[in-house]
Amino acid sequence: MDLEDSNLAIITGLRIVSKGSLILTELQNLSENIPTPFLFNQTNTDKQTFLIYKTLFIDFQFLQNRSYYESQIENNEQLKDIDEEICDSYFEVIERFYNLFESIYKYGIQINSFVKDLNEGIFITQNLESLCADPDGQQILSEMLGLFGVMLLLMDKKIQGIIRERLIVAYIRYKVNN
């Protein structure tokens, strides 16, 4: 692969691919370390714990009625104590999950911006057509898109949708309260 300074499109593509690899590594690491309270469901949790976690770990409905859900927790001393304990114990990992989700989103935006820049002639020596004709360009584009596809599939397989929602809402709740 020719990494001359004049081939800015290839260098930019490589930077995007390297970010994608880092994101994929973080996804693998975090997916194996989901905090136990976020994995609750009716079959693996006793009824009392299930009801507590169901009140604390809300899905995206929280965003439509924040004050209602927050008041439910604030008005119950037991829930409030458990909520504070979970925040103290797991906030760092919850924040890492949020940053992971945000990174995956931004990675998709970077790919779109890269292709847009190619089409608009930002890279003087390259456009999308010439990059697709170049073997190195083909490899970069394939890796970029392949990594993004693997990220999305792996995230969907390893971190269920409801768990992602709970983690995002917990991050929003705890970040606002801290």
N, C-alpha and C positions, 0 to 999 in steps of 0.2 A: 504494500500500500504506500503510495507516494504522499508524504505529508509536508509538501512544500508550503511555505507561508502563502503562496499565491492561490492555493486551493482551499480557500476559507470555508467553502460549503462542506467539504469532507471533514475538516477539523470540527466545524460546528456540529455536524452529524455525529461524529465520534463522541463529542462531549454529551450530547443527548443520550446516546447509547450507554455511555458509562453511568450517567445518572439513572437510567433505567435498570441497569444491573444492580446498583446500590439499593434502589427501591425494592427490587425483587428479593434481595437478601434480607432487608428489613421485614418484608412481608412474611418470608419464611420464618424468621426468628419470632416475630410477634404472634403469628398464628398458632405457634406452639405454646404460647404463654398468655392466653386469654385469662384475665382474672376470673376466678371461680364464681363469684356472685353474678357475673354477667351471663353465665351458662345455664342459669336456672330454667326449668320448665316444670310442668305439673307432674311429670313422671319421675324426675330425678330429685325432687325437693319435697320435704314434708309440707303440709298444708300451711302452717303458720309462717314458715320461712318464705314459702311461695308468695303469700299475700304481702309480706313485708317487701320482698324484692320487686314484686309487681308494682307496688306503690312508689318505690324508690327509682326503679329503672324503667323509665317511660320511653315509649317509642316516639316517633315524630309528632304524635298528637300533642305532645308537650309544647311544641312551638306555636300551636294555635291557641293555647289557653295556659300560659305560663303561670299566671297568678293563682289559678285554681290548684294546680299541682304543687306549687311551692307552698301554698297555705296548708294543704293536706299534710305535708311533712312538718312544717313549722308548728302546727297545732298539736302534734303528737310527739311527746317527749322521747318515747322509745324510738320512733322513726328518725327523729332528729339526731339522737345519739348514734344510731347505726349509720346514718348518712354521713356524719362527721368522721366516724371511724373508717368507713370505706374511702372517703375522700383522702384522709391522711395516709391510708395504706396503699391506695392504688392510683392516686392522681398522676404520678409520673408516667406510669404505663398507659393510662388513659390518654394522656397528652401525646405519647408516642404513637398510639393508634390514630389519633386525630391527625397528627402530622403525616402519618403514612397515607391516610385517605386523601389528604390535601395534596401530597406529593404525586399520587397517582393521577389525580385530576389535572394538576399542573403539567404533568408529563404529556398528557394528551393534548393540552393547549400548546406545549412546546412543539410537538410534532406538527400540529396544524400551522403554527407560525412559521416553522421551518419551510414547509411546503409552500405557504403563501409567499414567503420571502424569495424562494426559488422562482415562483411564477412571476413575481413583480420585478425580477432582475436585480435584487439587492446584492446578490453574489455576481459580480461582473463576469467572471469566467464560467459560471455555471447557471443552468436553469434546470427545471425538472426533467425535461427531455434529455439534455446532455448528461445529467446525473444518472438517469436510467440506462443510458447507453454505456456508461463507464462501469466496468466490473466492480470497482471499489464503491462506487455510488450505489449500485444494485445491492451490494452486501450491506451497506449502511442503512439504506431504506428498509431492506428486509428485516434487519435486526431491530431497528426502531419499532416497526409495526409488530413484529413478532413478540418482542418484549412486552409491548403494551397489551397485546392479546393474552399472553401468559399471565400478566399481572391481574387482568380482569377475571380470567377463568380461575386462577388460583385463589384470588380473594373470595370469589363466589363459593368455591369449594371448601375453603378452610375457615372462613369467617362468615357464618350465615347472616343473611340480611337483617334479621331482627337483632342479632348481636351487634352488628355495625350501627344500627339505629340507637341501641342502648348506649353504646360507647360514645357516639357523637353527642347525644343529649346529655349524658353525664359530663362530658367535657364542657359543654356550653354552661350547664348548671354550676359546675365546680369552678370554672374559670371566672364566671360573673361574680360568684360569692367569695372568691379569694382576692 
